[in-house]
């Protein structure tokens, strides 16, 4: 597995887009994580209050809350590493390096595993950055730093990795179908940002009232892994755990996308 990741790295290490997108993602992740406190302090300085509490008092960095908060916010930036994978796969066909790999002795299964390994590496890297960021912010701002408090909701870190990995599988499947970088990126954004949200909104509405169907849509299933955490600060009910059904739907889509990727690589002419 390490060998396959090294092969991917050798292909991509001179690709400027790789480092630019990686840098943009890490900057965005750190910026949104670090700026939340500054934003709340700014609101407090402007005299803003929420039900008698000033915003700086909101425990967004408490260890009881921080893992879900960071995982949810980071979910908005998963497109950056997904673009790296799209460029990686499309370049295989543009420069025909996939054929050279097969000629040099890399089987189609190993080629398949190399893409999945790289996707898993990016997902784990994101989770590791989130973990370190959460520990730093938690120890700085959280009033509770006991072992039980630190690990209370840390499950959202591996769930974040699963969320990203499943999304990456969707991106790989899409680019294998299309094989064109620009068109794949356009369709990825069109589907994930516009088409599915509209479809899910209609299914959740009172007009159709088909929330069960909406929950199994791929991007909705991926997003449901980390529920919106901020309602609790307005005294609203907030799901602060990973639902078994949500986990099951996400794993189902991960399996479907993996099967789709493997099928294309086995059947399509290289």
C-alpha positions as CSV (number, residue, x, y, z in Angstrom):
1,X,0.0,0.0,0.0
2,X,2.9,2.4,0.9
3,X,4.4,1.5,-2.5
4,X,1.2,2.5,-4.3
5,X,1.1,5.9,-2.5
6,X,4.7,6.5,-3.3
7,X,3.9,5.9,-7.0
8,X,1.1,8.4,-6.8
9,X,3.4,10.9,-5.1
10,X,6.1,10.5,-7.8
11,X,3.4,11.3,-10.4
12,X,2.2,14.4,-8.7
13,X,5.1,15.9,-6.8
14,X,5.9,18.3,-9.7
15,X,2.3,19.2,-10.3
16,X,1.9,22.8,-9.1
17,X,-1.9,22.5,-8.9
18,X,-1.5,19.8,-6.3
19,X,0.5,22.0,-3.9
20,X,-1.7,25.0,-4.6
21,X,-4.9,23.1,-3.8
22,X,-3.4,21.4,-0.8
23,X,-2.2,24.8,0.5
24,X,-5.6,26.4,-0.1
25,X,-7.4,23.6,1.8
26,X,-5.1,23.8,4.8
27,X,-5.3,27.6,4.9
28,X,-9.1,27.5,4.6
29,X,-9.3,24.8,7.3
30,X,-7.0,26.6,9.7
31,X,-8.6,30.0,9.0
32,X,-12.2,28.9,9.7
33,X,-11.0,27.1,12.8
34,X,-9.0,30.0,14.2
35,X,-11.2,32.8,13.1
36,X,-14.4,31.6,14.9
37,X,-13.2,32.9,18.2
38,X,-12.1,36.2,16.7
39,X,-15.5,36.6,15.1
40,X,-17.4,35.9,18.3
41,X,-15.1,38.4,20.2
42,X,-15.8,41.0,17.5
43,X,-19.6,40.5,17.9
44,X,-19.2,40.9,21.7
45,X,-17.2,44.1,21.2
46,X,-20.1,45.4,19.1
47,X,-22.6,44.8,21.8
48,X,-24.3,41.8,20.2
49,X,-26.1,39.4,22.6
50,X,-27.9,36.0,22.2
51,X,-30.6,35.5,24.8
52,X,-28.6,37.5,27.4
53,X,-25.2,35.9,26.6
54,X,-22.5,37.6,24.7
55,X,-21.1,35.6,21.8
56,X,-17.6,35.2,23.3
57,X,-19.1,33.0,26.0
58,X,-20.3,30.4,23.5
59,X,-18.3,27.2,24.2
60,X,-17.4,26.4,20.6
61,X,-13.9,25.3,21.6
62,X,-14.9,23.3,24.6
63,X,-13.7,19.7,24.3
64,X,-17.3,18.6,24.6
65,X,-18.2,20.4,21.4
66,X,-15.1,21.2,19.5
67,X,-14.7,17.9,17.5
68,X,-18.2,18.1,16.0
69,X,-17.9,21.9,15.4
70,X,-14.6,21.6,13.5
71,X,-15.7,18.5,11.6
72,X,-18.8,20.2,10.4
73,X,-17.0,23.4,9.3
74,X,-14.3,21.4,7.6
75,X,-16.9,19.6,5.5
76,X,-17.4,22.8,3.5
77,X,-13.8,22.5,2.1
78,X,-13.7,18.9,1.0
79,X,-13.9,20.0,-2.6
80,X,-10.2,21.2,-2.5
81,X,-8.7,17.7,-1.9
82,X,-11.3,16.2,-4.2
83,X,-10.0,18.5,-7.0
84,X,-6.5,17.0,-6.4
85,X,-7.9,13.5,-7.0
86,X,-9.8,14.6,-10.1
87,X,-6.6,16.2,-11.6
88,X,-4.6,13.1,-10.6
89,X,-7.0,10.7,-12.4
90,X,-7.6,12.8,-15.4
91,X,-3.9,13.3,-16.0
92,X,-3.5,9.5,-16.1
93,X,-5.6,9.6,-19.3
94,X,-4.4,12.9,-20.7
95,X,-0.7,11.8,-20.5
96,X,-1.4,8.1,-20.8
97,X,0.6,7.3,-17.7
98,X,-2.0,4.7,-16.8
99,X,-1.0,2.6,-19.9
100,X,2.7,3.0,-19.1
101,X,2.0,1.8,-15.5
102,X,0.2,-1.3,-16.9
103,X,3.1,-2.0,-19.3
104,X,5.6,-1.6,-16.5
105,X,3.8,-4.4,-14.6
106,X,1.2,-2.5,-12.5
107,X,-2.0,-4.6,-12.6
108,X,-5.4,-2.9,-13.0
109,X,-6.3,-3.9,-9.5
110,X,-3.1,-2.2,-8.2
111,X,-3.9,0.8,-10.2
112,X,-7.4,0.8,-8.6
113,X,-5.8,0.4,-5.2
114,X,-3.4,3.2,-5.8
115,X,-6.2,5.7,-6.4
116,X,-8.1,4.5,-3.3
117,X,-4.9,4.6,-1.2
118,X,-4.3,8.2,-2.3
119,X,-7.9,9.1,-1.5
120,X,-7.6,7.5,1.9
121,X,-4.3,9.3,2.5
122,X,-5.9,12.7,1.8
123,X,-8.8,11.8,4.1
124,X,-6.5,10.8,6.9
125,X,-4.3,13.8,6.4
126,X,-7.4,16.1,6.8
127,X,-8.5,14.2,9.9
128,X,-4.9,14.6,11.4
129,X,-4.9,18.3,10.7
130,X,-8.3,18.6,12.4
131,X,-7.2,16.6,15.4
132,X,-4.1,18.7,16.0
133,X,-6.1,21.9,15.5
134,X,-8.7,20.7,17.9
135,X,-6.2,19.8,20.6
136,X,-4.4,23.1,20.3
137,X,-7.6,25.2,20.4
138,X,-9.2,23.0,23.1
139,X,-6.3,23.2,25.5
140,X,-6.2,26.9,24.9
141,X,-9.8,27.8,25.3
142,X,-11.7,24.8,26.9
143,X,-12.4,25.1,30.6
144,X,-12.5,21.3,30.8
145,X,-9.4,19.4,29.8
146,X,-9.8,16.0,31.4
147,X,-9.2,12.8,29.5
148,X,-12.9,12.0,29.4
149,X,-13.8,15.4,28.1
150,X,-11.2,15.3,25.4
151,X,-12.4,12.0,24.1
152,X,-16.1,12.4,24.6
153,X,-17.0,13.3,21.0
154,X,-13.7,12.6,19.3
155,X,-15.5,10.0,17.2
156,X,-16.2,12.9,14.8
157,X,-12.6,12.9,13.7
158,X,-12.6,9.4,12.2
159,X,-16.1,10.1,10.9
160,X,-14.7,13.2,9.2
161,X,-12.2,11.0,7.5
162,X,-15.0,8.6,6.3
163,X,-17.0,11.6,5.1
164,X,-14.1,12.9,3.0
165,X,-13.1,9.5,1.8
166,X,-16.6,8.8,0.5
167,X,-16.8,12.1,-1.2
168,X,-13.4,11.5,-2.8
169,X,-14.7,8.1,-4.1
170,X,-17.6,9.9,-5.8
171,X,-15.1,12.4,-7.4
172,X,-12.9,9.5,-8.7
173,X,-15.9,7.6,-10.1
174,X,-17.1,10.8,-11.8
175,X,-13.8,11.6,-13.4
176,X,-13.4,8.0,-14.6
177,X,-16.7,8.3,-16.4
178,X,-15.9,11.6,-18.0
179,X,-12.0,11.7,-18.2
180,X,-12.0,15.4,-18.7
181,X,-10.8,17.6,-15.8
182,X,-12.8,20.8,-16.4
183,X,-16.1,19.0,-17.2
184,X,-15.7,16.7,-14.2
185,X,-15.1,19.6,-11.8
186,X,-18.1,21.5,-13.3
187,X,-20.4,18.5,-12.9
188,X,-19.1,17.8,-9.4
189,X,-19.9,21.3,-8.3
190,X,-23.2,21.4,-10.2
191,X,-24.4,18.2,-8.6
192,X,-23.1,18.7,-5.0
193,X,-23.9,22.5,-4.7
194,X,-27.0,22.9,-6.8
195,X,-28.8,19.8,-8.1
196,X,-28.9,17.5,-5.1
197,X,-29.5,20.2,-2.5
198,X,-32.5,21.3,-4.5
199,X,-33.8,17.7,-4.8
200,X,-33.2,17.1,-1.1
201,X,-35.0,20.4,-0.2
202,X,-38.0,19.3,-2.2
203,X,-38.1,15.9,-0.7
204,X,-37.8,17.3,2.8
205,X,-40.6,19.8,2.2
206,X,-44.2,19.3,3.1
207,X,-45.0,19.1,-0.6
208,X,-43.4,15.6,-0.9
209,X,-42.6,14.8,2.7
210,X,-40.1,12.1,1.7
211,X,-37.3,12.7,4.2
212,X,-36.3,9.0,4.2
213,X,-35.6,9.3,0.4
214,X,-33.7,12.5,0.9
215,X,-31.5,11.0,3.6
216,X,-30.2,8.3,1.2
217,X,-29.1,10.7,-1.5
218,X,-25.3,10.4,-1.8
219,X,-24.2,13.9,-0.8
220,X,-27.0,14.1,1.8
221,X,-25.9,10.8,3.3
222,X,-22.3,12.0,3.4
223,X,-23.3,15.3,5.0
224,X,-25.5,13.7,7.6
225,X,-22.5,12.0,9.2
226,X,-21.7,15.2,10.9
227,X,-25.0,17.0,11.9
228,X,-25.1,20.8,12.2
229,X,-23.9,21.4,15.7
230,X,-24.7,25.1,16.3
231,X,-28.4,24.9,17.2
232,X,-27.5,23.9,20.7
233,X,-26.2,27.4,21.3
234,X,-29.7,28.7,20.6
235,X,-31.2,26.1,23.0
236,X,-32.5,24.0,20.1
237,X,-32.3,20.2,19.9
238,X,-29.1,19.3,18.2
239,X,-27.9,15.8,17.3
240,X,-24.5,15.5,18.9
241,X,-23.7,11.9,18.0
242,X,-23.2,9.8,14.8
243,X,-26.5,8.1,13.9
244,X,-26.3,4.4,13.0
245,X,-28.6,5.0,10.0
246,X,-26.4,7.9,8.8
247,X,-23.3,5.8,9.1
248,X,-25.0,2.9,7.3
249,X,-26.1,5.1,4.3
250,X,-22.6,6.6,4.0
251,X,-20.9,3.2,4.1
252,X,-23.4,2.0,1.5
253,X,-22.5,4.8,-0.9
254,X,-18.8,4.3,-0.2
255,X,-19.3,0.6,-1.3
256,X,-21.3,1.6,-4.4
257,X,-18.7,4.1,-5.5
258,X,-15.9,1.7,-4.9
259,X,-17.6,-1.0,-6.9
260,X,-18.3,1.5,-9.7
261,X,-14.7,2.6,-9.8
262,X,-13.5,-1.0,-9.9
263,X,-16.0,-1.9,-12.6
264,X,-15.0,0.9,-14.9
265,X,-11.3,0.1,-14.5
266,X,-11.9,-3.6,-15.2
267,X,-14.2,-3.1,-18.2
268,X,-13.2,0.1,-19.9
269,X,-10.5,-0.1,-22.5
270,X,-7.2,1.4,-21.3
